[in-house]
Amino acid sequence: MEITYQPILIGIFAFVAVVALISCVTAVLMMKKGKQQPSTPTAPTEPLPGGGGSYTMYISGMNCEHCRANAEAALNAFEGVTAQVDLKTETANIRYDGYPDLNLLDRLREAVEDAGFTVTEIR
């Protein structure tokens, strides 16, 4: 009596392929879900003449002066935005001129996260 392993191997391969496919689909769906949750803009804390205002951004992951400078540069790259990052309090005080577009907070958050830090809150 001869035993053939080919059907067993094909079954194992098919099972592993299905598990891998499910994992990939789940990961893609989770990434899409994360990107579909934009932060809701809140009212500026301090109105400035000409429609400007300010926000406080809470940033984690900064360990040194170089980190602080990188986060600050990422924020100050936006036209009309002036930011000062405090390493001790892990906050950025952000002031902007004029009237911000509805995506300003999302773009500021994305810039800081692209620089390698985590934005935990914006007020």
VENBEL-V727590 format. One record per residue. N is the residue number from 1. RES is the residue in three letters. OMEGA is omega in whole degrees, -180 to 180 (999 if undefined). Layout:
# VENBEL-V727590
N|RES|OMEGA / N|RES|OMEGA
This chain:
# VENBEL-V727590
1|MET|-176 / 2|GLU|179 / 3|ILE|176 / 4|THR|-177 / 5|TYR|-176 / 6|GLN|179 / 7|PRO|180 / 8|ILE|179 / 9|LEU|178 / 10|ILE|178 / 11|GLY|179 / 12|ILE|179 / 13|PHE|-180 / 14|ALA|179 / 15|PHE|-180 / 16|VAL|179 / 17|ALA|180 / 18|VAL|179 / 19|VAL|179 / 20|ALA|179 / 21|LEU|179 / 22|ILE|179 / 23|SER|180 / 24|CYS|180 / 25|VAL|179 / 26|THR|180 / 27|ALA|179 / 28|VAL|180 / 29|LEU|178 / 30|MET|178 / 31|MET|179 / 32|LYS|-180 / 33|LYS|180 / 34|GLY|-179 / 35|LYS|-179 / 36|GLN|-180 / 37|GLN|-180 / 38|PRO|177 / 39|SER|-179 / 40|THR|179 / 41|PRO|176 / 42|THR|179 / 43|ALA|177 / 44|PRO|-178 / 45|THR|-174 / 46|GLU|178 / 47|PRO|177 / 48|LEU|176 / 49|PRO|180 / 50|GLY|175 / 51|GLY|180 / 52|GLY|179 / 53|GLY|-179 / 54|SER|176 / 55|TYR|170 / 56|THR|179 / 57|MET|178 / 58|TYR|-172 / 59|ILE|175 / 60|SER|178 / 61|GLY|178 / 62|MET|-176 / 63|ASN|-174 / 64|CYS|-179 / 65|GLU|178 / 66|HIS|177 / 67|CYS|-180 / 68|ARG|-179 / 69|ALA|179 / 70|ASN|179 / 71|ALA|180 / 72|GLU|179 / 73|ALA|179 / 74|ALA|-180 / 75|LEU|-177 / 76|ASN|178 / 77|ALA|-179 / 78|PHE|179 / 79|GLU|179 / 80|GLY|-179 / 81|VAL|174 / 82|THR|-177 / 83|ALA|173 / 84|GLN|-177 / 85|VAL|178 / 86|ASP|-177 / 87|LEU|-178 / 88|LYS|-178 / 89|THR|-178 / 90|GLU|179 / 91|THR|172 / 92|ALA|174 / 93|ASN|-173 / 94|ILE|175 / 95|ARG|178 / 96|TYR|179 / 97|ASP|175 / 98|GLY|-179 / 99|TYR|-177 / 100|PRO|173 / 101|ASP|-175 / 102|LEU|-178 / 103|ASN|-176 / 104|LEU|-178 / 105|LEU|179 / 106|ASP|-180 / 107|ARG|177 / 108|LEU|178 / 109|ARG|-178 / 110|GLU|-180 / 111|ALA|-180 / 112|VAL|179 / 113|GLU|175 / 114|ASP|177 / 115|ALA|174 / 116|GLY|-178 / 117|PHE|-180 / 118|THR|176 / 119|VAL|-178 / 120|THR|-178 / 121|GLU|173 / 122|ILE|178 / 123|ARG|999
